[in-house]
Amino acid sequence: MLRTLLLGLGRAGAGLHLPVLARVRATHPELFAGRPVVGVDPGPRPLPGGPPGTGGDPLVIADSLQRARRCLDPDVTVVHLCTPPDVRAALLEEAAQLGYRRFVVEKPLAADRAALRRVREAVDRHGLRVEVVSPWLHSALTDRIAALLATAGQVRSVSVTQDKARFRRSLTGGTHRHAFEVEVPHALGVLLRLLGDGEVCAASWSDLRLGERVVPHMGGARLALRHRGGARGLVDCDLTSPVRRRRITVDTADGVRLIGHYPVAQDDDVARLDMWREGRRTRELFEDDALRRCLVAAYRRFAGDDPPGAAGCLGVHARTVELLEDARHLAAGGTIPRLPRPGGPAAPGPLEARRAG
């Protein structure tokens, strides 16, 4: 049975991971040791939403990683690394030196190629097992779309719309440096799964403005990709939108159109999928608590019950980091640096593998 250490107690750690862990521990007690979650916050920000444990699991606060080590056995502990991407590699190395070997890492895996290289070096040097938080890759909606596309003919395009208002967090000094780091990593993972590897061919970002206050590059992000086999991928993220929307649209050469809606709030985990085929529309609604599914899969693999899966391997997440860096270069008016990819190219997705075969 496993213990949990939350490293980073901001929005991701205390606001998302902690309450979801409470649900997972309630439904899968066989995976957990039944002891409180231990939390360490290397940043200066207070916990959101009240005292530790509010709305989630009991939480014991330790003032440092070294202090947490005194009450946690690294051999049975999973570390949730919920810190900003630009400090993630250093904290991963520090925790690894204390003996921790199992990690759940927030997206994106690293801030750029240089940080990604340091993460990979730490993984190889210490023999770490790393699962990246990827709710959309574990989503029931994504699974359903992938299953339908297996018989729907060649995919022409996949576009993802990610809209929400994010004024307060950005204006009060959030940890993200640009809009590509907020919602876009979710969409990129899905595009790589459905369409295989691709290259960024266009990218842009906008500033977030409220009155005279301006946060550079945090108003939204847009990028287009060209995938193997000619399919197009598009991600459009608006962080100033008055409405919340997480929509994916798939068009095939045979005239099939799929429009899926991922859940947009923590208090409602129902997804919707509409399919148009030969002039007829069908609709499906199903439960889709994707972050819970993601954490259950990770803990099962750490417990030795499940083998590593496509959503849990580092290849697609490393490639996401590279594509995000390429998009940032293009959005800044530069060119994409042609650098060698650590570990080689990402593996093709199931649909790409099917076409190649």
The 8 nearest C-alpha neighbors of each residue, nearest first, counted from 0:
[[1, 31, 32, 30, 75, 29, 2, 302],
 [0, 2, 31, 75, 32, 76, 30, 3],
 [1, 3, 76, 32, 75, 77, 31, 34],
 [4, 2, 77, 36, 76, 78, 37, 5],
 [3, 5, 78, 37, 38, 36, 79, 77],
 [6, 4, 38, 79, 78, 7, 37, 39],
 [7, 5, 39, 80, 79, 81, 40, 38],
 [6, 8, 40, 81, 82, 12, 9, 39],
 [9, 7, 12, 13, 40, 46, 6, 10],
 [8, 10, 12, 11, 13, 7, 46, 47],
 [9, 11, 14, 12, 13, 15, 8, 47],
 [12, 10, 15, 14, 9, 81, 13, 16],
 [11, 13, 8, 16, 81, 9, 7, 14],
 [14, 12, 8, 17, 9, 15, 10, 11],
 [13, 15, 10, 11, 12, 16, 17, 9],
 [16, 14, 11, 17, 12, 13, 18, 19],
 [15, 17, 12, 19, 18, 20, 13, 11],
 [16, 18, 20, 13, 55, 19, 15, 56],
 [19, 17, 55, 21, 20, 16, 54, 15],
 [20, 18, 22, 16, 21, 17, 291, 23],
 [21, 19, 23, 17, 18, 22, 16, 24],
 [20, 22, 56, 18, 24, 19, 55, 23],
 [23, 21, 25, 19, 20, 24, 26, 18],
 [22, 24, 20, 26, 25, 21, 27, 19],
 [23, 25, 28, 27, 21, 22, 26, 20],
 [24, 26, 22, 23, 27, 28, 21, 20],
 [25, 27, 23, 24, 28, 22, 29, 21],
 [28, 26, 24, 29, 23, 25, 30, 31],
 [29, 27, 24, 30, 31, 25, 26, 33],
 [28, 30, 27, 31, 0, 32, 24, 26],
 [31, 29, 0, 28, 27, 1, 298, 302],
 [32, 30, 1, 0, 28, 33, 29, 2],
 [31, 33, 0, 1, 34, 2, 30, 28],
 [32, 34, 31, 35, 28, 2, 24, 0],
 [33, 35, 32, 36, 2, 31, 3, 57],
 [36, 34, 57, 58, 37, 59, 33, 56],
 [35, 37, 58, 3, 4, 59, 57, 38],
 [38, 36, 59, 4, 58, 60, 5, 35],
 [37, 39, 5, 60, 4, 6, 61, 59],
 [40, 38, 6, 61, 63, 62, 7, 60],
 [39, 41, 7, 8, 42, 6, 38, 62],
 [42, 40, 7, 39, 43, 63, 6, 82],
 [41, 43, 40, 44, 7, 8, 9, 82],
 [44, 42, 45, 41, 40, 46, 9, 8],
 [43, 45, 42, 46, 9, 40, 8, 47],
 [46, 44, 47, 43, 9, 8, 42, 40],
 [45, 47, 9, 8, 48, 44, 49, 13],
 [48, 46, 49, 45, 9, 14, 10, 13],
 [47, 49, 46, 50, 53, 14, 51, 54],
 [50, 48, 47, 53, 46, 51, 52, 45],
 [49, 51, 53, 52, 46, 48, 47, 45],
 [52, 50, 53, 58, 49, 46, 57, 59],
 [51, 53, 57, 58, 55, 56, 54, 50],
 [52, 54, 55, 51, 50, 49, 48, 56],
 [55, 53, 18, 52, 56, 17, 21, 48],
 [56, 54, 18, 52, 17, 21, 53, 57],
 [55, 57, 21, 52, 17, 58, 18, 20],
 [58, 56, 52, 35, 36, 55, 59, 51],
 [57, 59, 36, 52, 37, 35, 51, 56],
 [58, 60, 37, 38, 36, 35, 61, 57],
 [59, 61, 38, 37, 39, 58, 62, 51],
 [62, 60, 39, 67, 63, 66, 38, 59],
 [61, 63, 39, 66, 60, 64, 40, 67],
 [64, 62, 66, 65, 61, 39, 67, 41],
 [63, 65, 67, 66, 68, 39, 94, 62],
 [64, 66, 68, 63, 67, 69, 97, 62],
 [67, 65, 63, 68, 69, 64, 61, 62],
 [68, 66, 64, 69, 65, 61, 70, 71],
 [67, 69, 65, 71, 66, 70, 64, 72],
 [68, 70, 67, 66, 71, 65, 72, 64],
 [71, 69, 68, 67, 72, 66, 37, 61],
 [72, 70, 68, 69, 73, 67, 76, 2],
 [71, 73, 74, 75, 76, 70, 68, 69],
 [74, 72, 99, 76, 75, 98, 71, 100],
 [73, 75, 72, 76, 99, 100, 98, 101],
 [76, 74, 1, 73, 72, 2, 0, 77],
 [77, 75, 2, 73, 3, 1, 74, 72],
 [78, 76, 101, 3, 102, 4, 2, 79],
 [79, 77, 4, 102, 5, 3, 80, 103],
 [78, 80, 103, 5, 6, 102, 104, 81],
 [79, 81, 104, 6, 82, 78, 103, 105],
 [82, 80, 7, 12, 105, 6, 11, 79],
 [81, 83, 7, 80, 87, 84, 6, 86],
 [84, 82, 85, 174, 86, 87, 81, 175],
 [85, 83, 110, 87, 109, 86, 82, 107],
 [84, 86, 110, 83, 87, 109, 114, 88],
 [87, 85, 84, 89, 88, 83, 90, 82],
 [86, 88, 84, 90, 89, 85, 91, 82],
 [87, 89, 91, 118, 90, 86, 117, 114],
 [90, 88, 92, 91, 87, 86, 93, 117],
 [91, 89, 93, 87, 92, 88, 94, 86],
 [90, 92, 88, 94, 89, 93, 87, 95],
 [91, 93, 95, 89, 90, 94, 121, 96],
 [94, 92, 90, 96, 95, 91, 89, 97],
 [93, 95, 97, 91, 96, 92, 99, 90],
 [96, 94, 99, 92, 98, 97, 93, 91],
 [95, 97, 93, 98, 94, 92, 99, 125],
 [98, 96, 94, 95, 99, 93, 68, 65],
 [97, 99, 95, 96, 73, 100, 94, 74],
 [100, 98, 73, 95, 94, 97, 101, 74],
 [99, 101, 127, 128, 95, 98, 102, 73],
 [102, 100, 77, 128, 99, 129, 78, 127],
 [103, 101, 78, 129, 77, 79, 104, 130],
 [102, 104, 79, 130, 131, 129, 80, 78],
 [105, 103, 131, 80, 132, 79, 102, 130],
 [106, 104, 132, 81, 131, 80, 107, 108],
 [107, 105, 108, 132, 131, 104, 184, 133],
 [106, 108, 109, 105, 184, 320, 84, 180],
 [107, 109, 106, 316, 105, 104, 131, 320],
 [110, 108, 84, 115, 107, 114, 111, 320],
 [109, 111, 84, 85, 114, 320, 107, 115],
 [112, 110, 114, 113, 109, 324, 320, 115],
 [113, 111, 115, 114, 116, 321, 320, 110],
 [112, 114, 116, 115, 111, 117, 110, 109],
 [115, 113, 117, 116, 111, 112, 109, 110],
 [116, 114, 112, 118, 109, 113, 117, 111],
 [115, 117, 119, 113, 114, 118, 112, 120],
 [118, 116, 120, 114, 115, 119, 88, 121],
 [119, 117, 115, 88, 121, 116, 120, 122],
 [118, 120, 122, 116, 121, 117, 123, 115],
 [119, 121, 117, 123, 118, 122, 124, 116],
 [122, 120, 124, 118, 119, 123, 92, 125],
 [123, 121, 127, 119, 120, 126, 125, 124],
 [122, 124, 120, 126, 121, 125, 119, 127],
 [123, 125, 121, 122, 126, 120, 127, 119],
 [126, 124, 127, 122, 123, 121, 95, 100],
 [125, 127, 123, 122, 124, 128, 100, 121],
 [128, 126, 122, 100, 125, 129, 101, 123],
 [129, 127, 101, 100, 102, 126, 130, 122],
 [128, 130, 102, 103, 101, 127, 131, 104],
 [129, 131, 103, 311, 104, 102, 297, 132],
 [132, 130, 104, 103, 105, 133, 106, 311],
 [131, 133, 105, 106, 104, 134, 103, 130],
 [132, 134, 136, 135, 131, 293, 137, 185],
 [135, 133, 290, 289, 137, 136, 293, 138],
 [136, 134, 138, 137, 133, 185, 289, 141],
 [135, 137, 133, 134, 138, 310, 189, 141],
 [138, 136, 134, 135, 293, 289, 292, 139],
 [139, 137, 289, 135, 141, 140, 136, 134],
 [138, 140, 142, 141, 287, 143, 137, 289],
 [141, 139, 143, 138, 142, 144, 270, 261],
 [142, 140, 144, 138, 143, 139, 145, 136],
 [143, 141, 139, 145, 140, 144, 146, 138],
 [142, 144, 140, 146, 141, 145, 139, 147],
 [145, 143, 147, 141, 146, 142, 148, 140],
 [144, 146, 142, 148, 143, 147, 141, 149],
 [147, 145, 143, 149, 144, 148, 142, 150],
 [148, 146, 144, 149, 145, 150, 151, 143],
 [149, 147, 151, 145, 150, 146, 144, 152],
 [148, 150, 147, 146, 151, 145, 350, 152],
 [151, 149, 148, 152, 147, 146, 153, 145],
 [152, 150, 148, 149, 147, 255, 153, 251],
 [153, 151, 150, 253, 251, 154, 252, 148],
 [152, 154, 252, 251, 155, 151, 253, 148],
 [153, 155, 251, 156, 250, 252, 230, 152],
 [156, 154, 230, 251, 250, 252, 231, 153],
 [155, 157, 231, 230, 250, 232, 154, 249],
 [156, 158, 249, 232, 248, 231, 233, 250],
 [157, 159, 233, 248, 232, 247, 234, 156],
 [158, 160, 247, 234, 246, 233, 235, 248],
 [159, 161, 235, 246, 245, 236, 234, 162],
 [162, 160, 236, 245, 244, 235, 237, 159],
 [161, 163, 237, 244, 243, 236, 240, 238],
 [164, 162, 243, 240, 238, 242, 239, 165],
 [163, 165, 239, 238, 240, 166, 241, 162],
 [166, 164, 238, 167, 168, 239, 169, 163],
 [165, 167, 169, 168, 170, 164, 239, 207],
 [168, 166, 170, 169, 165, 171, 164, 172],
 [167, 169, 171, 173, 170, 166, 165, 172],
 [168, 170, 173, 166, 167, 171, 172, 165],
 [169, 171, 167, 168, 172, 166, 214, 173],
 [172, 170, 168, 169, 167, 173, 166, 174],
 [173, 171, 170, 169, 174, 168, 175, 167],
 [174, 172, 169, 168, 175, 171, 170, 176],
 [173, 175, 83, 176, 172, 169, 84, 82],
 [176, 174, 173, 177, 180, 181, 83, 178],
 [175, 177, 174, 178, 180, 217, 216, 173],
 [178, 176, 216, 217, 179, 175, 180, 215],
 [177, 179, 217, 180, 219, 181, 220, 216],
 [178, 180, 183, 177, 181, 220, 323, 182],
 [181, 179, 178, 177, 175, 183, 182, 184],
 [182, 180, 178, 179, 183, 175, 184, 177],
 [183, 181, 184, 185, 180, 161, 179, 236],
 [182, 184, 186, 185, 179, 181, 187, 180],
 [185, 183, 187, 186, 182, 107, 188, 180],
 [186, 184, 183, 188, 187, 135, 182, 133],
 [185, 187, 189, 183, 188, 184, 190, 159],
 [188, 186, 190, 184, 189, 185, 191, 183],
 [187, 189, 191, 186, 190, 185, 192, 184],
 [188, 190, 192, 186, 187, 191, 136, 193],
 [191, 189, 187, 193, 192, 188, 194, 186],
 [192, 190, 195, 188, 194, 189, 196, 193],
 [191, 193, 348, 189, 190, 195, 194, 188],
 [192, 194, 190, 191, 348, 350, 195, 189],
 [195, 193, 191, 190, 192, 351, 348, 350],
 [196, 194, 348, 347, 191, 351, 192, 193],
 [197, 195, 191, 226, 347, 227, 345, 194],
 [196, 198, 226, 225, 224, 227, 195, 199],
 [197, 199, 224, 225, 200, 226, 322, 196],
 [200, 198, 224, 201, 223, 326, 225, 322],
 [199, 201, 224, 223, 198, 225, 202, 222],
 [202, 200, 223, 222, 199, 329, 203, 224],
 [203, 201, 222, 330, 326, 221, 329, 223],
 [204, 202, 330, 221, 220, 222, 329, 205],
 [203, 205, 220, 219, 216, 330, 221, 206],
 [206, 204, 218, 216, 219, 217, 220, 207],
 [207, 205, 216, 218, 215, 217, 214, 208],
 [206, 218, 208, 214, 217, 213, 215, 205],
 [209, 207, 213, 212, 206, 210, 214, 211],
 [210, 208, 212, 211, 213, 207, 166, 170],
 [209, 211, 212, 208, 213, 207, 214, 170],
 [210, 212, 209, 213, 208, 214, 207, 170],
 [213, 211, 209, 210, 208, 214, 170, 207],
 [212, 214, 208, 207, 215, 211, 209, 206],
 [213, 215, 207, 206, 217, 216, 208, 170],
 [216, 214, 206, 217, 213, 207, 205, 177],
 [215, 217, 206, 177, 205, 204, 218, 178],
 [218, 216, 178, 177, 207, 206, 219, 215],
 [219, 207, 217, 206, 205, 238, 216, 239],
 [218, 220, 237, 238, 236, 205, 178, 204],
 [219, 221, 204, 236, 178, 203, 179, 235],
 [222, 220, 235, 203, 202, 234, 236, 204],
 [223, 221, 202, 234, 201, 233, 203, 326],
 [222, 224, 233, 201, 232, 200, 199, 202],
 [225, 223, 199, 232, 198, 200, 231, 197],
 [224, 226, 231, 197, 198, 230, 232, 229],
 [227, 225, 197, 230, 229, 196, 231, 228],
 [226, 228, 229, 197, 196, 195, 230, 225],
 [227, 229, 230, 226, 351, 354, 194, 225],
 [230, 228, 227, 226, 225, 231, 155, 156],
 [231, 229, 155, 226, 156, 228, 225, 154],
 [232, 230, 156, 225, 224, 226, 155, 157],
 [231, 233, 224, 157, 158, 223, 156, 225],
 [232, 234, 158, 223, 222, 159, 224, 157],
 [233, 235, 159, 222, 221, 158, 160, 236],
 [234, 236, 221, 160, 161, 220, 159, 233],
 [235, 237, 161, 220, 219, 162, 160, 221],
 [238, 236, 219, 162, 239, 240, 161, 163],
 [237, 239, 164, 163, 219, 218, 165, 240],
 [240, 238, 164, 237, 218, 165, 163, 241],
 [239, 241, 163, 164, 242, 162, 238, 237],
 [242, 240, 164, 239, 163, 243, 162, 238],
 [243, 241, 240, 163, 244, 162, 164, 239],
 [244, 242, 163, 162, 263, 241, 245, 240],
 [243, 245, 162, 161, 246, 263, 242, 163],
 [246, 244, 161, 261, 160, 260, 263, 162],
 [245, 247, 260, 160, 259, 159, 244, 261],
 [246, 248, 159, 259, 258, 158, 160, 260],
 [247, 249, 258, 158, 257, 157, 159, 259],
 [248, 250, 157, 257, 256, 156, 258, 158],
 [251, 249, 256, 156, 155, 255, 154, 157],
 [250, 252, 154, 155, 255, 253, 254, 153],
 [251, 253, 153, 254, 155, 154, 152, 250],
 [254, 252, 251, 255, 152, 151, 153, 250],
 [255, 253, 252, 251, 256, 250, 276, 277],
 [256, 254, 276, 251, 275, 253, 250, 257],
 [257, 255, 250, 275, 249, 274, 254, 251],
 [256, 258, 274, 249, 248, 273, 259, 275],
 [259, 257, 248, 273, 247, 272, 274, 249],
 [258, 260, 272, 247, 246, 271, 273, 257],
 [259, 261, 246, 271, 270, 245, 272, 262],
 [260, 262, 270, 245, 263, 246, 259, 271],
 [263, 261, 270, 268, 269, 264, 260, 267],
 [264, 262, 261, 243, 245, 244, 265, 267],
 [265, 263, 266, 267, 262, 268, 243, 261],
 [264, 266, 267, 268, 263, 262, 288, 15],
 [265, 267, 264, 268, 263, 262, 269, 288],
 [268, 266, 265, 264, 269, 262, 263, 288],
 [267, 269, 288, 287, 262, 286, 270, 266],
 [268, 270, 286, 287, 285, 262, 267, 284],
 [271, 269, 261, 262, 285, 260, 284, 287],
 [272, 270, 284, 260, 259, 283, 285, 273],
 [271, 273, 259, 283, 282, 258, 260, 284],
 [274, 272, 282, 258, 281, 257, 259, 283],
 [273, 275, 257, 281, 280, 256, 276, 282],
 [274, 276, 280, 256, 279, 255, 278, 257],
 [275, 277, 255, 279, 278, 274, 280, 254],
 [278, 276, 279, 275, 254, 255, 280, 253],
 [279, 277, 276, 275, 280, 255, 254, 274],
 [280, 278, 276, 275, 277, 281, 274, 255],
 [281, 279, 275, 274, 276, 273, 282, 278],
 [280, 282, 274, 273, 279, 275, 283, 272],
 [283, 281, 273, 272, 274, 280, 284, 271],
 [282, 284, 272, 271, 273, 285, 281, 270],
 [285, 283, 271, 270, 272, 269, 282, 286],
 [286, 284, 269, 270, 287, 283, 271, 139],
 [285, 287, 269, 268, 270, 288, 284, 139],
 [286, 288, 268, 289, 269, 139, 270, 138],
 [289, 287, 268, 291, 290, 292, 286, 138],
 [288, 290, 138, 134, 292, 287, 291, 137],
 [291, 289, 134, 293, 292, 288, 294, 19],
 [290, 292, 294, 293, 289, 288, 19, 295],
 [293, 291, 289, 295, 290, 294, 296, 137],
 [292, 294, 290, 296, 291, 137, 295, 134],
 [295, 293, 297, 291, 296, 292, 298, 290],
 [296, 294, 292, 298, 297, 293, 299, 291],
 [295, 297, 299, 293, 294, 298, 292, 300],
 [296, 298, 294, 300, 295, 299, 301, 130],
 [299, 297, 301, 295, 300, 296, 302, 294],
 [300, 298, 302, 296, 304, 301, 297, 305],
 [299, 301, 305, 303, 297, 302, 298, 304],
 [302, 300, 298, 303, 299, 297, 101, 304],
 [301, 303, 299, 300, 304, 298, 30, 0],
 [304, 302, 300, 301, 305, 299, 306, 298],
 [303, 305, 299, 300, 302, 306, 301, 298],
 [304, 306, 300, 299, 303, 307, 296, 302],
 [305, 307, 300, 308, 304, 303, 299, 301],
 [308, 306, 311, 300, 312, 305, 309, 310],
 [307, 309, 311, 310, 312, 306, 305, 300],
 [308, 310, 311, 312, 307, 315, 314, 313],
 [311, 309, 308, 136, 312, 137, 133, 315],
 [310, 312, 308, 130, 309, 307, 131, 313],
 [313, 311, 309, 314, 310, 308, 307, 130],
 [312, 314, 316, 315, 317, 311, 131, 130],
 [315, 313, 317, 345, 316, 312, 318, 346],
 [314, 316, 318, 317, 313, 345, 319, 188],
 [317, 315, 319, 313, 318, 314, 108, 320],
 [316, 318, 320, 314, 319, 315, 313, 321],
 [317, 319, 321, 315, 316, 320, 345, 314],
 [320, 318, 316, 322, 317, 321, 323, 315],
 [321, 319, 323, 317, 318, 322, 111, 324],
 [320, 322, 318, 324, 319, 323, 112, 325],
 [323, 321, 325, 319, 324, 320, 326, 318],
 [324, 322, 326, 320, 325, 321, 319, 327],
 [323, 325, 327, 321, 322, 326, 111, 320],
 [326, 324, 322, 328, 335, 323, 327, 321],
 [327, 325, 323, 329, 202, 324, 328, 330],
 [326, 328, 324, 330, 325, 329, 331, 323],
 [329, 327, 333, 325, 331, 326, 330, 335],
 [328, 330, 333, 332, 326, 331, 327, 334],
 [329, 331, 203, 327, 202, 332, 328, 204],
 [332, 330, 328, 329, 333, 327, 203, 204],
 [333, 331, 329, 330, 328, 334, 203, 327],
 [334, 332, 329, 328, 331, 335, 330, 327],
 [333, 335, 329, 328, 336, 332, 325, 331],
 [334, 336, 325, 328, 337, 329, 333, 326],
 [337, 335, 338, 334, 325, 328, 333, 324],
 [338, 336, 335, 339, 340, 334, 325, 321],
 [337, 339, 336, 340, 335, 112, 341, 321],
 [340, 338, 341, 337, 343, 342, 344, 336],
 [339, 341, 343, 342, 338, 344, 321, 318],
 [342, 340, 343, 339, 116, 344, 119, 115],
 [341, 343, 340, 344, 314, 345, 119, 339],
 [342, 344, 340, 341, 345, 339, 314, 346],
 [345, 343, 346, 340, 342, 318, 314, 196],
 [346, 344, 314, 315, 318, 347, 196, 343],
 [345, 347, 344, 348, 314, 195, 196, 315],
 [348, 346, 195, 351, 352, 196, 345, 349],
 [347, 349, 195, 192, 351, 350, 193, 194],
 [350, 348, 352, 351, 353, 347, 193, 192],
 [349, 351, 353, 352, 348, 193, 194, 354],
 [352, 350, 354, 348, 195, 353, 349, 347],
 [353, 351, 355, 349, 350, 354, 347, 348],
 [352, 354, 350, 356, 351, 355, 349, 149],
 [355, 353, 351, 356, 352, 350, 228, 153],
 [356, 354, 352, 353, 351, 350, 228, 347],
 [355, 353, 354, 352, 351, 350, 349, 347]]
